[in-house]
C-alpha cells in the first residue's frame, strides 16, 4: 500500500517497495490526482509489477489505508510506505527483505531525528533494548527515535484498523495500530543508524533538503536514485532485453543513455 500526495516523489517509495521484491502495489491518493498517477505509471507491467489505484476521498489518517485496501490485500501480509518518504543507504535493501520475509507481527524502522515532537516516537528500555512505548508527536519527547513512514504488518492489521477509534483530531492513527502490536509483544523495530538517510519531505524545508541530497549523490556518484527501470532490472523483475526496450524509447535523453550503459557491458561480453 502506498498513500501518496506528491507526484514527483512517487518514484522513491515505489522503488523502495520494488527493491524488496514486492510486485503487487496499491497506490492510494486523493481523487483529484488519481488519473494523473494512472497516466504517469500505468499498470506497472513495463517494470514487471502490477499497480492498482484507490481513491481516498478524505484524509482520515494513515491507518485508513488498510480499510481502503482490504479487498486488495485479501489474506496477505502488507507493507505500507508513505509517499513523501525517501530512504537511502548501505544495507537498506537487506533490511527491507528481512522485514518482508517476516510471517507474523509488525516491523517498523526507527531513525534518530533532531525534532522528535513532529513524529511518532519509540522509547526503548535501557536494560533490554526492547520497545517500551510508542508516543504520537509528544510535546516533551523522551527519545529522539522517530518511527519512519515504512511499515510491515501481518494480515491482522486489517482487523486492528477496523476496530480503531478515531483520535482527537478525528483520524485513524497508525500509532494506535503499532501500540496494539506492541501490547501483544508482536512488534519489531529496526534502528536505521549511521550510513543511512531517511528524509520525510512533509515540509518545504525538508523537500528542499531532499532535492539537494539527491542531486549531490547523483552528480558525484553518477547513479540514479529512484529509477524504476533500474530497480526492476536489478531485482530481476525484468530481463536485459526488456530493460533495453525501455531505454531505447528514451535513448536520446541522458536518462535513456544511463539505462543503456547499465546493460551495455553485458551485451559486449556476450559478443566476445
N, C-alpha and C positions, 0 to 999 in steps of 0.2 A: 504494500500500500504506500502511496506517495502523495500526501497532501501538498499541493504546490500553489504558490501565489505569485511568483515572479518568473516570467517566461525565459529570460536569458540565463537564469540559474539552473534550469531543469536538467541540463546535461551532467552536472556534477552529482546530484543524488541518483540519477538514472544509472550512471556508470558505476557508482558505488554498489548498487544492488547487483548489477551485472557481474561485477568482479568477484562476487562470492557465489556465482553460479545460479542466481535467480533468473528465471526466464519468463515467468508469468507475473505481470505487473499491472496494477490498477492505479491510474492517476486520478486523484480527486482534486477538483478545483471549483471555483465559483462558476455559475452558469454563463457569465459574460465572456469568459476566456476559454470555455470548453472547446469550441470549434477551432480556435487558434492553435491549441495544442494538438488537436487531431490533424490539422493541416501541416503542422511542423514535424510531427513524429510518425504519423500514420499508425499502422497496426504493429510496428516493430519488426515485421518479418525480415526487413533488409539487414537487421542485426542478429537474426536468429532467435528473437524473443517474441512474445505476444503481449501487446499493450491494449488494455481496455480502459474505459473512461467512465467517471461517475461525477455527477454534479452535486456540490454541497450548497444548497440554497442559502444557508445562513451559517456564519462561523460560530458554531456552538461547542467548540472545544476539540482538541486533538483526538480524544477518545471516541468522538463521534465517527471517526474513520472506520472503526470496527463494525459499527451498525450499518453504515453505508456500504461496506464491503462484505457483509455477511454472506450473501449469495455467491460472491466471487471466491471467498475463502473456503466455503463448504466445511470439510472436516480437517483442513490442512493447517499447519503452523504458519506463522506470518512474521515478516519483517516490515517495520514501518520506518520511513525516513521522511523528515520534514524537507520541504522543497527549498528552503533557504539555508540549508546546512552544507558545508564543504569540509571534507576530510582529506588530509594528505599526509603521508609519512611512511617510514620504514616499517615493514612487517604488518601494516594495517590489513592487507588482504588476507594474511594468515589469521589475524584476529577475527575478521569477518566470517571466514569459512568455519572456524571453530564454533562461533556463535550460531551459525546457520545449521550446524550438524547436531546441536542440542535438541533432544526429543521432548524434554519436559521443562516446564518453568519458563522463566524470563531471563534475558541477558541484556544489561544496559552497559553503556560506556560513559565513564566519568572523566572530566578534564578540569585541571586547575585553572581558575579564572580570577581576574582582579576585581570583578564586580559581581560577586555571587548573589546579591539580592535580586538580580534580574532573572534568576533561573530556579529550577528545582534543584535542591542541594542534597548531596549524600553526606551523612555523618557516619564515620567509621569508628568502631570500637578500638581503642588504643591497644588493648591486650590481645584481642583475637583477630583484628584487622577485618572483621566482618561488618556488614552494614548494620548500623543501629537504627537510624531513622532516615526518612526522606521528607524534606520540607519544601513546599512550593513557595518560592520568592520570599524568603524570610526577611523581615526588616532588620534583624540583628543576627546575621548568619554566623554559625559556629564552625563552619567548614567552608573551604573555597573550591570544593569539588562539585562542579555543575554536571547535571545529567544532560548529555548531548541529545540531539534530535534524531537518534537512531536506536531502534528498539527491536528486540527479537522475542516473540512470545509463542507459547503453545496455543492450541485451539481454545483453551479455556478462556482466553481473553475476550471472546465474543460474549460468553455468559457474564463475565465480570462487567463488561461495558453495558450490557442490557440492564444490569442491576445497579448502575451508578445513580447517585443523587446529584443533580446539578449543584455546583458550588455557589458561593455568594455572588460571583459575577455571572451566574447562570450559564456555566459551561460544564461539559463533561471533561473532567480533568484527567490527564494521563498519569499525573502523580498519584491519584487515588487508585488507579489500576496497579501501579508499581507498589503501592503500600499493601495492596491485597496479596500480591505475590510474596512480599517481604514477610507479612504476617503468617503466611503458610510455609515459611522457610524454603521458598522455591525461587529465590532471586539471586542472580549472579551479577556482579558489577566488575567490569574490566576497566582499569585505570589507564588512560592514554597519557603517557608522560613525555619525556624528552624525545626528540626526533619525530614528534607527531604534531600536526597542526589541525586545529578544529576552529572553523570560522562560522559564526552564526550571523548571517547578513541581515538581521532583522532591523537594524538601524542604518541611517545614512552613512555614519562614520565607519561602521563595520563592513558595509558594502564597498565603500571606497578602499578600505584596507584589503579586502579580499581581491579586488581588482588589481591592486598594486602587487600583492603577493603572487598571484597567478602570472601576471605579466613578467615579473622578475624571474620566476622559475623557468618559464617557457623560453625567455630570451637567453638566459645563461646556460641552460642545460639542453636547449634545442629539442625539447619534447613538448607534447600537447597534453594538457590535463583536462579530463572530462571528455575525451574523444570516444564516442560510442562505437565507431568503426574499429578503432584500435583495441578497445576493451573487448569487443565481441571476438575479434580475431585472436587475441592473446589467451582468451578463455575458451577457445575452440567452439564458439557458438557459430562462427562462420569459417570457411576454409580460405586458403590462399587465393583461389580463383574468385571467390565471392568478394573478398577484400579488393582485389584488383578491379573488378567491375565497378564497385562503389567509387574507388579512387579515380577511375578513368572518366567518370561522369563529371568530375570537378578537377580534371587534370591540369587545367590552365591556372588554377589558384594555388597559392602557397600551401594551403591545407591538403589539396589533392596531391601535390608533389611530396608532402610529408608522408602521406599514406603509401604512395608508390615506393618511396625509399625504404619503408618498413619491410617490404616484401621483395624488393629487387635483388638483394643478396641471395635469397633462396632460389630465385629463377636463374641467376648467374651460376650458382653452384650446380644446378641440375644440367645446365648447358655444358659445363666442363666434364 
